[in-house]
Amino acid sequence: MTEPRVEKDFVTDCLSILRKETQGRAVHRRRFMGALALLGAAPVALRFTPAHAASDELVIVNWGGDAVPAFEEIWAAPFTGSQNGVEAVVDGAGPSSGKIKAMVESGAVVWDVCDRNLPASLDLGRQGLLAPVDWSVVDPGKLRELHRTDWGVGSYLYSFALTWDRNKLPSRPETWADFWNVKDFPGRRTLRNNVEGMLEAALLADGVAPEDIYPIDLERAFAKIREIKDDTIFWTSGSQSQELFRNGEVALGNLWHTRALLLRKETEGRIAFHFNQGILFAGAWLVPKGNPAGGSAWDFIASTQDPESQVALFEWLGNGPINPAASTMVPEELQVDDPGSPENYARQVAADAVWYADNYADALNRYTDLIAS
């Protein structure tokens, strides 16, 4: 699976990691070697093997920002306190597929648990780059079947949700058909410059039943997107999707629900969203093959299946609990914002990880050409 929207400049990103890790202080050898490995610069003689890796440290890698302190407090610190001499640390470097592949193929793996998604687990797992899940440690019963693969363990839920500006529209848009209806719901729209959640919305707008969305009919989805292309700004980042609403440039959008939550709060309800026909995705834990901490990675992942900790993450970041048992623990006033609540879950289309693993690269290339033309 290619990642042109995530890894715009892989080498530049690696260099920034290296600068950050070495500026003004001593560096843990494991992290320093990992940065060199990502650049393809690690001398063979210095590359880590499990015997040389730091066995007293478990490195969890996410995408930075507020997710770093959240993961540290909710998952890393409790895990560290429950272990004998194993310290869990959170790195916000961003565990893209390219970085994971570079580490494993160079023999210089320095990450233990990666915050990714289920399609990536299939793509990387099929290439032999991931450790298969140890289901004797991780409990499959705490996940819906579609939220686990041979190499991935569902970690949280997030949605692409219909979002709108109350001040710009005469009424509330209920469906993606309303989103596409520029006559009755006037104003510019915003869609992501990536296919995830956009193709499904287009097909729903075109009358495809939720149960028939997959396999995605690309020609039909692209034709539908062309209908509103001239009325659409294609956002490239979550922050940009927020800014388009803040500045009043758009009236409707297909946004990550976490960004829509922030917009609703900061605008005191002027920007609203709902989960009707939302497109529901699952984050997933992945373990690179040859990870230095070995089986401790599965112990950590098992600890994150605790429903109370998943509710805590939801309250902090808005990421929905993936363990169905957590739904009853979400405070009543917050259940409306939980993408995984029984009511909201039933209103959405659950993304098909297998379809994305098989078709993402081709679909993205064609979509990119469409919106650029």
C-alpha positions in Angstrom: 0.0 0.0 0.0 1.5 3.3 -1.0 1.3 6.3 1.2 1.7 9.5 -0.9 -0.5 11.5 1.4 1.4 10.5 4.6 5.0 10.4 3.4 5.4 13.5 1.3 9.1 13.5 2.0 10.4 10.5 3.8 14.0 11.4 4.1 13.2 14.9 5.3 11.0 13.5 8.0 13.7 11.1 9.1 16.2 13.9 9.3 13.8 15.9 11.5 13.4 12.9 13.8 17.2 12.6 14.0 17.7 16.3 14.8 15.0 16.2 17.5 16.4 13.1 19.1 20.0 14.4 19.2 19.6 18.1 20.0 21.3 19.1 23.2 21.2 15.8 25.1 22.3 12.2 25.3 20.4 9.8 23.1 19.2 6.3 23.8 21.3 4.1 21.4 18.2 2.3 20.3 16.4 5.4 19.1 19.5 6.9 17.5 20.1 3.7 15.5 16.5 3.6 14.5 16.7 7.1 13.0 19.8 6.1 11.1 18.2 3.0 9.8 15.3 5.0 8.5 17.7 7.0 6.5 19.4 3.8 5.2 22.6 5.0 7.0 22.9 2.4 9.8 26.3 0.5 9.5 25.7 -3.2 9.2 28.0 -3.9 12.1 25.9 -1.6 14.4 22.5 -2.8 13.5 20.4 -4.2 16.3 19.4 -7.7 16.7 17.0 -8.8 19.5 20.1 -9.7 21.6 21.4 -6.2 21.4 18.2 -4.3 21.8 17.2 -2.6 25.0 15.1 -5.3 26.7 14.0 -3.0 29.5 12.1 -0.6 27.2 8.9 -0.9 25.2 8.5 1.7 22.5 4.9 2.6 21.4 4.8 4.8 18.3 1.8 7.1 17.5 1.2 10.2 15.4 2.3 12.9 17.9 0.4 15.9 19.2 -2.1 15.4 22.0 -2.0 11.6 21.4 1.5 11.4 23.0 0.5 12.5 26.6 -2.8 10.7 26.2 -1.1 7.4 25.4 1.5 8.0 28.1 -1.0 8.6 30.9 -3.7 6.1 29.9 -1.7 3.2 28.7 2.1 3.5 29.0 2.4 4.6 32.6 0.0 1.9 34.0 1.8 -0.7 31.9 5.2 0.4 33.2 3.9 0.2 36.8 2.6 -3.3 36.3 5.8 -4.8 34.9 9.1 -5.9 36.4 11.7 -3.5 34.9 10.0 -2.8 31.6 9.4 0.9 30.9 6.8 1.8 28.2 7.6 5.0 26.4 5.6 6.8 23.7 7.2 8.2 20.5 5.2 10.5 18.3 7.3 10.0 15.2 4.5 8.6 13.1 4.7 4.8 12.2 4.0 5.0 8.5 4.3 1.8 6.4 7.5 3.1 4.8 9.2 3.6 8.1 8.2 0.2 9.4 9.3 -1.5 6.2 12.7 0.3 6.3 13.3 -0.8 9.9 12.4 -4.4 9.3 14.3 -4.8 6.1 17.4 -3.0 7.5 17.4 -5.3 10.5 17.3 -2.2 12.8 13.9 -2.4 14.4 13.5 -0.1 17.3 9.7 0.1 17.6 7.6 -2.4 19.5 4.0 -1.4 19.0 2.7 0.8 16.2 -0.5 2.8 16.1 -1.8 2.2 12.5 -4.9 0.7 11.0 -6.2 -2.7 9.8 -5.5 -2.3 6.0 -1.9 -1.5 6.9 -1.8 -4.7 9.0 -2.9 -6.8 6.0 -0.6 -5.0 3.6 2.5 -5.2 5.8 1.7 -8.6 7.2 1.4 -10.1 3.8 4.9 -8.8 3.0 6.3 -10.6 6.1 7.1 -7.4 7.9 4.9 -7.9 11.0 4.7 -10.4 13.8 1.5 -12.4 13.8 -0.8 -11.6 16.7 -0.4 -13.8 19.7 -4.1 -14.5 20.4 -3.1 -16.5 23.5 -2.3 -13.1 25.1 -4.5 -10.7 23.3 -8.3 -11.5 23.7 -10.1 -11.8 20.4 -13.4 -11.9 22.4 -12.9 -8.2 23.2 -13.1 -7.2 19.5 -15.7 -7.5 16.8 -14.5 -9.9 14.2 -14.0 -7.2 11.5 -11.7 -5.3 13.9 -8.9 -7.9 13.9 -6.6 -9.5 11.4 -3.8 -12.0 11.5 -1.4 -9.1 12.2 -3.6 -6.3 13.6 -5.5 -5.7 16.8 -8.2 -3.1 16.7 -7.4 -0.2 19.1 -10.0 2.5 18.7 -12.7 3.8 16.4 -13.0 6.9 14.3 -15.5 8.1 11.7 -15.8 10.4 8.7 -18.9 12.3 9.6 -21.2 14.7 7.8 -20.4 18.2 9.2 -22.1 21.5 8.5 -22.4 25.2 9.4 -25.8 26.0 10.9 -25.5 29.6 9.9 -25.0 28.8 6.2 -27.7 26.2 5.6 -31.5 26.5 5.8 -32.0 23.1 7.3 -30.0 20.1 8.7 -28.5 17.8 6.1 -29.4 14.2 7.1 -27.6 12.1 4.4 -24.9 12.2 1.9 -27.6 12.7 -0.7 -28.3 16.1 1.0 -24.5 16.8 1.0 -24.5 16.3 -2.8 -27.7 18.5 -3.2 -26.2 21.9 -4.0 -29.6 23.4 -4.8 -31.3 22.8 -1.4 -28.1 22.9 0.6 -26.1 25.7 -1.0 -22.4 26.5 -0.4 -19.0 25.1 -0.9 -18.2 21.6 0.3 -15.0 20.0 1.5 -13.9 16.5 1.0 -10.5 14.9 1.8 -7.8 14.6 -0.9 -7.7 10.9 0.0 -10.2 8.1 -0.8 -10.9 6.9 2.7 -14.5 7.7 3.6 -15.0 9.8 0.5 -15.8 7.0 -2.0 -18.3 5.4 0.5 -20.0 8.8 0.9 -20.3 9.3 -2.8 -21.9 5.8 -3.3 -24.4 6.4 -0.5 -25.3 9.7 -2.1 -25.9 7.8 -5.3 -28.4 5.5 -3.6 -26.2 2.5 -2.9 -27.4 0.6 0.1 -24.9 0.5 3.0 -24.6 -3.3 2.8 -23.7 -3.1 -0.9 -20.9 -0.5 -0.6 -18.1 -3.1 -0.8 -16.6 -3.9 -3.2 -16.5 -0.3 -4.1 -17.6 0.6 -7.6 -14.8 3.1 -8.4 -16.3 4.4 -11.7 -19.6 5.1 -10.0 -18.0 6.8 -7.0 -15.8 8.9 -9.2 -18.7 9.9 -11.4 -20.6 11.1 -8.3 -17.6 13.1 -7.0 -17.3 14.8 -10.4 -20.9 16.2 -9.9 -19.8 18.4 -7.1 -16.1 18.8 -7.8 -16.4 22.4 -8.9 -18.2 23.2 -5.5 -15.6 21.4 -3.4 -12.3 22.2 -1.7 -10.3 19.1 -1.0 -8.7 19.2 2.4 -5.2 17.8 2.9 -5.0 17.7 6.7 -7.3 17.6 9.7 -6.2 21.1 10.7 -7.0 22.4 7.3 -10.5 20.9 7.4 -11.1 22.8 10.6 -9.7 26.0 9.2 -12.1 25.9 6.2 -15.0 26.0 8.6 -13.5 28.5 10.9 -12.9 30.9 8.0 -16.4 30.4 6.6 -15.1 29.0 3.3 -17.3 26.0 3.4 -20.9 25.1 4.4 -20.5 21.3 4.6 -17.7 18.8 4.9 -16.8 15.2 5.3 -14.5 15.3 8.3 -12.9 13.1 10.9 -15.4 13.2 13.8 -12.7 14.2 16.1 -12.1 17.4 14.1 -15.9 18.0 14.0 -16.0 17.6 17.8 -13.4 20.4 18.2 -15.2 22.6 15.8 -18.5 22.2 17.6 -16.9 23.1 20.9 -15.0 26.1 19.7 -18.0 27.6 17.7 -20.4 26.8 20.5 -22.5 24.6 18.3 -22.5 26.7 15.1 -20.6 23.8 13.4 -22.5 20.5 13.9 -22.1 16.9 12.8 -23.8 13.6 13.2 -23.0 9.9 12.6 -25.8 9.1 10.2 -24.2 7.3 7.3 -20.8 7.9 8.8 -17.9 5.9 7.5 -16.4 4.0 10.5 -12.7 3.0 10.6 -10.6 1.2 13.2 -7.2 2.1 14.4 -5.0 -1.0 15.0 -1.9 -2.1 16.9 0.8 -3.6 14.8 4.1 -5.2 16.0 7.0 -5.1 13.6 8.8 -8.4 13.0 11.9 -8.6 15.2 10.7 -5.9 17.7 13.3 -5.6 20.5 10.8 -6.0 23.4 9.5 -9.3 22.0 6.4 -10.7 23.7 6.0 -7.7 26.0 4.4 -6.0 23.0 1.4 -8.4 23.2 1.2 -7.9 27.0 0.9 -4.2 26.4 -1.7 -4.5 23.6 -3.7 -6.8 25.9 -3.6 -4.2 28.6 -5.1 -1.6 26.2 -8.2 -3.8 25.7 -9.4 -2.7 29.2 -12.7 -0.9 28.5 -12.1 1.7 31.2 -8.9 2.8 29.6 -10.6 3.0 26.2 -13.3 5.3 27.7 -10.5 7.4 29.1 -9.0 7.8 25.7 -12.4 8.7 24.2 -12.8 11.4 26.9 -9.3 12.8 26.1 -9.1 12.6 22.3 -12.5 11.6 21.1 -11.3 8.2 19.7 -14.2 5.8 20.2 -13.7 2.6 22.3 -13.4 -0.5 20.2 -14.2 -3.0 22.9 -18.0 -3.3 22.8 -18.0 -3.7 26.6 -16.9 -0.1 26.9 -20.1 1.3 25.5 -22.0 1.1 28.8 -19.1 2.9 30.6 -19.2 6.0 28.5 -20.9 8.8 30.5 -24.5 9.3 29.3 -23.9 12.9 28.2 -21.0 11.7 25.9 -22.7 8.7 24.3 -24.0 10.8 21.5 -20.4 11.5 20.4 -19.1 7.9 20.7 -18.8 6.4 17.2 -18.9 3.0 18.7 -22.1 3.3 20.8 -24.7 0.8 19.7 -27.0 3.5 18.3 -24.2 5.3 16.4 -22.5 2.1 15.2 -25.7 0.9 13.7 -26.1 4.1 11.6 -22.7 3.8 10.0 -20.9 1.9 7.3 -17.9 -0.1 8.7 -14.9 0.2 6.5 -13.8 -3.0 4.8 -10.1 -3.5 5.6 -9.6 -6.2 3.1 -10.9 -4.0 0.2 -8.6 -1.2 1.2 -5.6 -3.5 1.5 -6.2 -4.8 -2.0 -7.3 -1.6 -3.8 -6.0 1.5 -2.0 -3.0 2.3 -4.2 -4.9 2.2 -7.4 -8.0 3.9 -6.0 -5.9 6.8 -4.6 -3.9 7.3 -7.8 -7.1 7.6 -9.8 -8.8 9.8 -7.3 -5.8 12.1 -7.2 -6.0 12.4 -11.0 -9.7 13.2 -10.8 -9.5 16.0 -8.3 -6.4 17.5 -10.0 -7.9 17.6 -13.4 
